[in-house]
Amino acid sequence: MAKKSIYLDYNATTPVHPEVVKIMNQYYLNDFGNAGSVHDFGLNAHNALDNARNTIANFIGAKPIEIIFTSGGSEANNMALQGILFKKKELQPNTRPHLIIDAIEHPAIWETANFLEKEGFEVTRLPVDKEGFVNPRSVEEAIKPNTALISIMYANNEIGTVNPIKEIGEIAHNHDVWFHTDAVQAFTKVPINVKSENIDLLSVSAHKFYGPKGIGFLYVKNDSDAHKNESTASKYLRPLMYGGSQEFNLRPATENVPGIVGMAKAIEIAKNDFLQENNRLIKLRDYLIDHILDEIPNTKLNGSRKNRLPNNANVCFEGIFAYDLMIELDNIGIACSVGAACHAEETKPSRVLLGIGRSKAETESSMRFSIGRWTSQENIDDLLEFLNKFIIKLRK
């Protein structure tokens, strides 16, 4: 049998869209100037940055001055959490700023919170329910007089559950607390408007939506009374690095113009067929979930059945090691990922799956399938055919 080539790991990363590659090549080969230079090459690069900032801001209901380019989601998350808390401590030396996160955050938030706790900051980690939702009431109950920031992920990277962000943001604002959301998985998959959803800071990474790796951005809400060309982000964030004045004195480094332009192009593409593509993904996702649950005994869905990302299916196949199933599928050319990066005692079970109440055995039996722009109905049917075969084999 010829080896297939079916990619079902779009939540890990996506292929770069050909139109994105095309425009990036223009800025690698022709318009390659440093955006800080004042000759035509530099001015062309600077204009490209301005245009990209406008594209991104318009997509999320923000202002261009509120977009800070980063190397990706992890840097944006660190900039938000470390930036807010260290700045708060700098401005109020006698306080112990408090951070609220949830128990199933991405490591870029979880490990940053652990670091901040070691640095003397106070951290609260909220539990989630059996579907992975953060209860807005628990957020409100956790707020203290010294709470400086609430950070709740928009959608979970493993199980796809989409949180009630607007409601949580409203609670944060009612208590005059900054609200951050890691939107790396949700961006371009669900509609996001930072103003109507009460979001003060938002992290994004381009490689999750057919853009290049190594580029992302942090949205930082500007003061309402600020001049349209004046960023107030440095009033509330301490930089992670020091050097030049790029990105409003918050991110010193020569700007990655090809990456930034590529990210903006990927957003344009997503915007042009947003509803059509998301509806297509939802149909494929539900088809996959329904057939697995109906046709394969002793299976259950991890995460919410209703409020989940349009491209995510995370399933527990009882009685097997998902790692073994992943290898069987990979051997015939179907790429997916284990719900927990573990096999027996080799590594720790998924903190996310444990957080929603799954047992250690269930975490080791869980697998994530994530579909995307180039996933077809035929791909899903091929997957279902081989899932049935391999699970029967592995359960013997």
Secondary structure, 3 states (H helix, E strand, C coil): CCCCCEECECCCCCCCCHHHHHHHHHHHHCCCCCCCCCCHHHHHHHHHHHHHHHHHHHHHCCCHHHEEEECCHHHHHHHHHHHHHHHHHHHCCCCCCEEEEECCCCHHHHHHHHHHHHCCCEEEEECCCCCCCCCHHHHHHHCCCCEEEEECCCECCCCCEECCHHHHHHHHHHCCCEEEEECCCCECCECCCCCCCCCCEEEEEHHHCCCCCCCEEEEECCCCCCCCCCCCHHHCCCCCCCCCCHHHHCCCCCCCHHHHHHHHHHHHHHHHCHHHHHHHHHHHHHHHHHHHHHHCCCEEECCCCCCECCCEEEEEECCCCHHHHHHHHHHCCEECEECCCCCCCCCCCCHHHHHCCCCHHHHHCEEEEECCCCCCHHHHHHHHHHHHHHHHHHHC
